């Protein structure tokens, strides 16, 4: 179920999954209503709308993860940090909303869970035997993107170990935000490949659903920032990986290591995590170069094929995040998305994809009601 709410100076689009046994889930995209307001005014409008949403429409839900999309992190991130003191995993990235505003916010919320910040510095949302572990804006100041990436993953591996988890068994999703991606992505890829190999993540086992995309922190010396998500308490048979071989190839074919998508089955629902997906064919080639309309359509086909493999469709999608290399493509792409997904919580931001020929990329999360008595409900 989706809903649009207009507040005084902000708008919210909400996806609600309320069919589970106990836990309800919500994905919310909030944005300021007036792009002429200052950043402080837009931030205040978004936070006020969020507080009203929490006290009225989503009373009883708690945030487990937030991502702020900013137009100018160097001048804005400190104000976000000071203004949002809520206790959940938070990510702050410079990926300018392309609707002309300076800030957009994606919030993932749940009911019926216990939340806390762990000693490992991961944020936990627990219910039953499951512990959902979120982390946002992890970074360091090592000498280059390769060293930063290797150190980030090694630190994350140690955090997971503190929670009796491993990268191979428990991590379901990563987001890698690369400052000047055309220059620094190669180092990120080399480091990830090396770390994954040491952790038993190979083409013969599995990788992790991921988005590797242009984005930066407020500190220009941070060349790679990572968000991540793991779940403790899962059995291996609950997790499956999506390939859609009629449309896509294995990422390892062209030297990178991530899964196109991952599904997790609980007793009462299926979660589907779709990685950053672009206009690519099953030979690993860019399709429809220099044509953002055709690239958008092929991208949709690819995502639809992945969702179909999970026995889902776009109807089950909770939110869409869309990345554009060229902000001048916003008008045409926004119109395309509005026509096909008029009510879906969506944010379109400026963020170059890892290959310059890709003009657009998208990711999404989906949830579908199922009944599987072999697994505990979420």
N, C-alpha and C positions, 0 to 999 in steps of 0.2 A: 504494500500500500504506500502511495506517495502523497505528499501534501505540500502546498505552498502557503506560507504565512507572510504577510506584509506587516512589519512593525513600523514604528514611527520613522526611523531613518535607516532601516536595514530590512533585508529579505532573507527568508530561510526556506530551503527545500529539504523535505524530510522523507526518508524511506523508513518504514516500520516493518519489522518482522515480529509478529506477535502470535505465531502459531506453535511455538515450542511448548514443552511441558511446563517449564518454569521460567527460563530466562528469555526476556524480550530483548531485541536488538534494534538500534536506530543508527542511521547514517544521516548526518546533517551537513549541508553546505550553507554557510552564512556569508553574506556580502553586504557592504554598505549600499544604500539606495541612491546616494548623490555623489558622483565622482568629483564634484567641485569642492567638497569639504576637505579640510586639511587632514593629514594622516591622523592626528590626535582625535579629531572629531569622528573620523571613520572607524578608528579602533574603538572608541567609546560606544558608537552606534552598534557595532558588531557585538561587543561584550554585553551591552544592555539587552540586546535582543536575545542573546544566549541565556542570560540570567532569567529573563521573562519566560523563555521557552522551558527552562528547567523547573521553574516554579509553577508553571501552568500545564502546558501540553505534555511535557516529559517528566512530570513529577514522579520521583522514585527511581529514575534512571541515574546512573553515574557515568561520567566520561572515563574511558580507559585509554584513549589516544586522541591527540589533537595535532593537526598540522596547520600552521599559519603560512600562507603564501603572500610574500611581500614584494612590493615594487622596488624597494631600495633598502636592503637589509642594513647597510652601514649606518643609515640615519633613522632606522625604525625598530630594529631588533631589541635595543635596550628598553624601549618603551613597552614593547610587548611583554618582555620578561618582567618588568616592574608591575605591569597592570594585571597580568594573569598569574595569580598565585595558587591556582587550583592544583590539587594533588593528583596528577595523572601524567603519563608519558607525553611529552610535548616535542614537536619538531618545528623549527623555524627556518624557512628557506627562502632565498630570493628567487622567486619565479613569478614574475609580475602578472597579476590577473589582467586579462586582455579586454575586459569590458570597460576599461578606463578607470577603475577604482584602484586604490593603493593596497588593499588587503582583502583576502578571502580566507575562510576558515572551514576546514573539514573536521568534524568531530564524530567519533565512533563511541556509542554509548550502549550500556547494557543494564538490565535490572537483575536483581536476585544474586548479585555477585559480591564477594568481599574483596576490597582493594587495599593495597598497601605498597609502599616503597620498600624494596628489599635491601639488605646490606650489600648485595651485589650491584646495587643501583639500577636494577631492572624494576619495572613497575608490574605488579601482579594483580590480576583479576581472577579470583578463584571461585569455582562452584563444583561441588561434589569432589571427584578425584582429579579434575582438570585444573591446571594453573596456567593461565594465559600470561605470557611474559613479554612486555612491550618495552622498547627503548627508542629514544629520539635524539637526534642531533649529536650523535657520537662523533668525536673529531679529535685530532691531535695536530701537532706542528712539526712533524718529521720533515726531512729535507725535500722530498718530492712526492708525487702522487702514488708511486709504487710503494715507497716506504710507509706513507700514511695509511694506505689500504692494508698492507700486511700487518701493521701495528694494530689497526682498528679490529681486524678479524681475530688477531691473537688475543687482544683484550676481551673481545666478546666471547671467545672460546673459554676463557678463564671465568668470566661472569656466569656463563652457562654451567660450568663445572661446579661453581658454588651452589647452584640449584639442582645438582645431580642430573644435569642434562648435557647433551652434546650437540655440536653443530649438525652432525649427520642425522641424528635421530629426532631432534626436536625443533630445529629452526625451519619455519615454513615460508618465511618471506623476508626479503631485504629490499631496501631502497638505497641506491648509491647516487648521491648528488655530487656531480663533478664540476668544479670551477674550471671554466674554459675547456669544455669537453673535447673540442677538436685537438687540443694540445695534450691533455692529461689523461685521456681515456685509456691509451695504450698501457700506461703504468698500472692503472687500476685493474685491467684485464690480466696482466702478467702476475700481479700479486694475488689476485683472487684464484687464478688457476693453480698457483703454487700452494697456497694455503689449503684449498679444497683437496688437492691430491694427498697432502699429508693427513687429512682428516677422513680419508676414505670416500670422498665424493668424486666419482669418476663417471665417464660415459657408460660404464658397465654397471654402475650402481644407480645413483641419481644425483641431481643437483638441487638447487633451491630456487623457487619462483622469485623473480627480481625485476626491478626497474633500474637501469643505469641511465641517467639523464643529466642534462645540464642544470646546474643550480649552485648557489653559493651561500656561504654564511656571511655574517657581518665582517669577519676578519678575512682579508684577502689572502692571508698566508695559509688558510685552510683550503686545501686543494680537493679534498674528498670528505664528505660527511655521510654518515650512515644512520638509517632507521632500521629496526629489525623487530621481528615477531616470532616467538617460539611458543610451543605448548608442551607442558609436562603432563604426563599421565596418559599419553596416546599409545595405542598398540600399532605396530607396523601395518597391520591389515586395514587400519582406518584411513591410511594415506595412499592416494594414487596420484599419478602424474599424467598430464595431458600433452598430447603430441600433435594431433590433427595432421597426419602425414600427407593428406591430400592437398593441404594448403601451406604447410610449414615444414622446415627441416629441423634436425637437431642442431642446437646452437653450437655444439662442439665441432660441427662440420666446418665452421669458420673461426674456430679458435677461442670461443668464449664458453663460459660454464654457468648456465642457468636453465631452469625449466620454463617452458612456455606457460605452464599453469599447474596448479596443485589443487586437489580436492581433499577435504577431510570430512569423513562421515562420523557424526555423533548419533546417538540413539534416536534423536528427534529432528535432526536437520543436517544438511550438507552445506559446508562452506566451500566456495570456489574462489581461488586466488589467481587472477589472470595477470601475468607479467606485462611489462611494457611491450606493446605489440604495434608493429608498423606495417607498411605496405611491402611485404616480402613474399616470395613464393617458396615452394618446397625444394628449390635448388639453392636457397640462401641469397637470391638476387633481389635487388631493389626493383619494384614494379612501378611503372608509371612515373618515371623521373620528371620533375619540374611541373607536375600537374597535381595540385593539392586536392582537387575534387575527386579525381580518380584514385589517388592515394587514400583518401578518406574512405571511399567505398570499399577498396580492397582491404583496408585495415578492419573495417566492420565485418567483412566476410571471414577474415582470419579469426577474429575474436568470437564470432558466431560459431565457427567450426570447433573452437576450443570449448565453448560453453556446451555445445551439442554433445561433445564427447563426455561431458559431465552430466548428461541428461538434463540440461538447463537451457535457458534462452535469455535474451535480453530482458524478458519480463522479470527474471529473478535477480537482475543486477541491482545492487544497493546504491552505488554511486559510480560516476565516471570522472576520471581525471584525464584531461587532454593536453598534450604538449605540442606547441607549435614552434618551429625554428624561426619563422618570419612573422612578426606580429601583424603585418599588413594582410595576412591571410585570415585574420580573425573574422571579418565580416562574413565571408563566404562560408567558413567552417562553422561559425556560430549558427548561421541560418540552416545549414545541413543538419546539425545536431538538434536544433529546435524543431525542425520538421519531423525528424524520426523519433526523438526522445523528448517530447514537449514538457513532461513532468518529472523527468529523472534528475535527481541531484547531480549537477554537473559543474565542474569548474574548468575553464580553458585558460592556460597560462603560457607565458613565453618561456620555453626551455628547449634548447637544441638537442636533437636526438644524436645518438652515438655515431651515425654515419651522416655526413653532410647532405647526401642525396635524399635522405628521409625528411620530408617536410612536416610530418605529423606522426605522433604516437599516442596511444591511449592505454590505460590500465583500468581495471575494475575489480570489484569484489561482488560476489553473488551469494545468496543464501536460499535454500529450498527446503521445504518441509519433507521429511522422509520418516520412515519407521523402521528401525533396525534394532531388534531386541538383543543382538549380540554385543551392542555397545551401550555404554552409559549415556544418558542425555546430557546435553551441554549444561 
